[in-house]
């Protein structure tokens, strides 16, 4: 359980840093976005509890939605 928590915290830090960088350098953030997906898929494999899985999926989809909205409004002149 300790490993899952550690990977989860690293994953969420990566996601947040990715979205901050995305606002400044849109091209570079894609790499961090992919990294966050890899880390979160690792969590999904390691998570022993279904509630944790559902919670992580929900939080991640909120981050993805916010990121897509920011990207959309960023490129609209």
C-alpha positions as CSV (number, residue, x, y, z in Angstrom):
1,X,0.0,0.0,0.0
2,X,2.9,2.3,0.7
3,X,4.2,1.9,-2.9
4,X,0.8,2.7,-4.3
5,X,0.6,5.9,-2.3
6,X,4.1,6.9,-3.3
7,X,3.4,6.3,-7.0
8,X,0.0,8.1,-6.7
9,X,1.7,11.2,-5.2
10,X,4.4,11.2,-7.9
11,X,1.7,10.8,-10.6
12,X,-0.4,13.7,-9.3
13,X,2.7,16.0,-9.0
14,X,3.5,15.1,-12.6
15,X,0.0,15.9,-13.8
16,X,-0.1,19.2,-12.0
17,X,3.4,20.2,-13.2
18,X,2.4,19.1,-16.7
19,X,-0.6,21.4,-16.8
20,X,1.4,24.3,-15.4
21,X,4.1,23.8,-18.1
22,X,1.3,23.3,-20.7
23,X,0.2,26.9,-20.1
24,X,3.7,28.2,-20.7
25,X,5.2,25.7,-23.3
26,X,2.3,23.7,-24.9
27,X,4.7,21.3,-26.8
28,X,6.8,20.3,-23.9
29,X,3.8,19.4,-21.7
30,X,2.8,16.5,-23.9
31,X,5.8,14.5,-22.7
32,X,4.8,15.0,-19.0
33,X,1.2,14.2,-19.9
34,X,2.3,10.9,-21.3
35,X,4.4,10.2,-18.3
36,X,1.5,10.9,-16.0
37,X,-0.6,8.4,-18.0
38,X,2.1,5.8,-17.6
39,X,2.4,6.4,-13.8
40,X,-1.4,6.3,-13.4
41,X,-1.7,3.0,-15.4
42,X,0.9,1.6,-13.0
43,X,-1.3,2.7,-10.1
44,X,-4.3,1.0,-11.7
45,X,-2.3,-2.2,-11.9
46,X,-1.1,-2.0,-8.3
47,X,-4.2,-0.6,-6.5
48,X,-5.7,-3.3,-4.3
49,X,-8.9,-1.4,-3.6
50,X,-11.6,-0.6,-6.1
51,X,-12.6,2.6,-4.3
52,X,-9.0,4.0,-4.8
53,X,-9.1,3.1,-8.4
54,X,-12.5,4.9,-9.0
55,X,-11.3,7.9,-7.1
56,X,-8.0,8.2,-9.0
57,X,-9.8,7.7,-12.4
58,X,-12.3,10.5,-11.4
59,X,-9.6,12.9,-10.3
60,X,-7.5,12.2,-13.4
61,X,-10.4,12.7,-15.8
62,X,-11.1,16.1,-14.1
63,X,-7.5,17.1,-14.7
64,X,-7.7,15.8,-18.3
65,X,-10.9,17.8,-18.9
66,X,-9.4,21.0,-17.4
67,X,-6.2,20.5,-19.5
68,X,-8.3,20.1,-22.7
69,X,-10.3,23.2,-22.0
70,X,-7.2,25.2,-21.3
71,X,-5.7,24.0,-24.5
72,X,-8.8,24.8,-26.5
73,X,-9.1,28.3,-25.2
74,X,-5.3,28.8,-25.5
75,X,-5.4,28.2,-29.2
76,X,-8.6,30.1,-30.0
77,X,-7.6,33.7,-31.0
